[in-house]
Amino acid sequence: MLTQLIKLLEGRESGLSLSEISRELNAQPTAVMSMIGMLVQKGKLIEIGPDGKYCATCGLESDCNLLRAHGKRYVVASHSFT
């Protein structure tokens, strides 16, 4: 299923949210979140904000109203963001 998750995200430049990934893979969000967490930790996926940019660069991730309202999105680490 990890391979399916990566392949799903490879064609999505703006990434997908947890709920979108869960729906596409027909899997429980908790199971998908575990897989995403492992892939982010290994550097295979990147968490981005709802605007399509890296969340970590601003340093205010814990106080971000956009993330609370729209959630994080995930992309394959090989994508470039400008």
LUMVOVO-74460 format. One record per residue (C-alpha): residue number from 1; residue in three letters; x, y, z. Coordinates in nm, 2 decimals, padded with zeros to 4 digits, always signed. Layout:
N
<atom NUM "ALA" <X Y Z>>;
...
This chain:
82
<atom 1 "MET" <+00.00 +00.00 +00.00>>;
<atom 2 "LEU" <+00.30 +00.24 +00.05>>;
<atom 3 "THR" <+00.38 +00.21 -00.32>>;
<atom 4 "GLN" <+00.02 +00.29 -00.41>>;
<atom 5 "LEU" <+00.03 +00.59 -00.19>>;
<atom 6 "ILE" <+00.35 +00.72 -00.35>>;
<atom 7 "LYS" <+00.21 +00.65 -00.70>>;
<atom 8 "LEU" <-00.11 +00.83 -00.61>>;
<atom 9 "LEU" <+00.08 +01.14 -00.51>>;
<atom 10 "GLU" <+00.33 +01.14 -00.80>>;
<atom 11 "GLY" <+00.09 +01.29 -01.04>>;
<atom 12 "ARG" <-00.04 +01.56 -00.80>>;
<atom 13 "GLU" <+00.17 +01.87 -00.80>>;
<atom 14 "SER" <-00.05 +02.04 -00.54>>;
<atom 15 "GLY" <-00.06 +01.73 -00.33>>;
<atom 16 "LEU" <-00.35 +01.57 -00.15>>;
<atom 17 "SER" <-00.49 +01.59 +00.20>>;
<atom 18 "LEU" <-00.52 +01.31 +00.44>>;
<atom 19 "SER" <-00.89 +01.27 +00.37>>;
<atom 20 "GLU" <-00.84 +01.28 -00.01>>;
<atom 21 "ILE" <-00.57 +01.01 +00.01>>;
<atom 22 "SER" <-00.78 +00.79 +00.24>>;
<atom 23 "ARG" <-01.07 +00.82 +00.00>>;
<atom 24 "GLU" <-00.86 +00.74 -00.31>>;
<atom 25 "LEU" <-00.70 +00.44 -00.13>>;
<atom 26 "ASN" <-01.02 +00.33 +00.03>>;
<atom 27 "ALA" <-00.84 +00.31 +00.36>>;
<atom 28 "GLN" <-00.90 +00.44 +00.72>>;
<atom 29 "PRO" <-00.75 +00.78 +00.78>>;
<atom 30 "THR" <-00.56 +00.65 +01.09>>;
<atom 31 "ALA" <-00.39 +00.38 +00.88>>;
<atom 32 "VAL" <-00.31 +00.63 +00.60>>;
<atom 33 "MET" <-00.17 +00.88 +00.86>>;
<atom 34 "SER" <+00.07 +00.61 +00.99>>;
<atom 35 "MET" <+00.20 +00.55 +00.64>>;
<atom 36 "ILE" <+00.23 +00.92 +00.57>>;
<atom 37 "GLY" <+00.42 +00.98 +00.89>>;
<atom 38 "MET" <+00.67 +00.70 +00.81>>;
<atom 39 "LEU" <+00.72 +00.83 +00.45>>;
<atom 40 "VAL" <+00.76 +01.19 +00.57>>;
<atom 41 "GLN" <+01.02 +01.07 +00.83>>;
<atom 42 "LYS" <+01.21 +00.88 +00.56>>;
<atom 43 "GLY" <+01.21 +01.19 +00.33>>;
<atom 44 "LYS" <+00.99 +01.03 +00.06>>;
<atom 45 "LEU" <+00.70 +01.27 +00.12>>;
<atom 46 "ILE" <+00.68 +01.64 +00.22>>;
<atom 47 "GLU" <+00.41 +01.81 +00.42>>;
<atom 48 "ILE" <+00.29 +02.13 +00.26>>;
<atom 49 "GLY" <+00.04 +02.39 +00.35>>;
<atom 50 "PRO" <-00.29 +02.46 +00.19>>;
<atom 51 "ASP" <-00.13 +02.72 -00.03>>;
<atom 52 "GLY" <+00.10 +02.46 -00.19>>;
<atom 53 "LYS" <+00.41 +02.58 -00.01>>;
<atom 54 "TYR" <+00.63 +02.42 +00.26>>;
<atom 55 "CYS" <+00.47 +02.46 +00.60>>;
<atom 56 "ALA" <+00.80 +02.44 +00.79>>;
<atom 57 "THR" <+00.96 +02.75 +00.64>>;
<atom 58 "CYS" <+00.75 +03.01 +00.83>>;
<atom 59 "GLY" <+00.80 +02.86 +01.18>>;
<atom 60 "LEU" <+00.44 +02.93 +01.29>>;
<atom 61 "GLU" <+00.30 +02.59 +01.20>>;
<atom 62 "SER" <+00.15 +02.53 +01.55>>;
<atom 63 "ASP" <-00.04 +02.86 +01.53>>;
<atom 64 "CYS" <-00.14 +02.85 +01.17>>;
<atom 65 "ASN" <-00.51 +02.92 +01.11>>;
<atom 66 "LEU" <-00.49 +02.80 +00.74>>;
<atom 67 "LEU" <-00.37 +02.46 +00.85>>;
<atom 68 "ARG" <-00.64 +02.43 +01.11>>;
<atom 69 "ALA" <-00.91 +02.52 +00.85>>;
<atom 70 "HIS" <-00.77 +02.34 +00.55>>;
<atom 71 "GLY" <-00.52 +02.09 +00.68>>;
<atom 72 "LYS" <-00.18 +01.98 +00.55>>;
<atom 73 "ARG" <-00.13 +01.84 +00.21>>;
<atom 74 "TYR" <+00.13 +01.58 +00.11>>;
<atom 75 "VAL" <+00.35 +01.56 -00.20>>;
<atom 76 "VAL" <+00.63 +01.33 -00.32>>;
<atom 77 "ALA" <+00.97 +01.47 -00.21>>;
<atom 78 "SER" <+01.11 +01.50 -00.56>>;
<atom 79 "HIS" <+00.87 +01.78 -00.65>>;
<atom 80 "SER" <+01.01 +02.13 -00.65>>;
<atom 81 "PHE" <+00.83 +02.43 -00.52>>;
<atom 82 "THR" <+00.89 +02.79 -00.62>>;
